[in-house]
């Protein structure tokens, strides 16, 4: 199971950053690469953002230092070792 987390730094309460997170597998060999897209449906900048993904106990972190502007999106690539997944394990 792939678990994704997003943390946004606190900013003055003037509006809200409403974040959506989606992920898709980009490559499975030689490494499992997952593209994570964060969209901001709110009306204020969400910055900076720290993203954490976990797969079978293996954690990866990525940062969007400039954040995601209102109505915008940001993307990162998380890279995992597929050898950790045994046969039949999803």
Secondary structure, DSSP 8 states (H G I E B T S, - for coil): -EEEEEEE----SSS---EEEEEEEEE-SSSEEEEEEEEE-SSS-B-SEEEEEEETTEEEEEEETT-B-TT-EEEEEEEE-GGGS-TT--
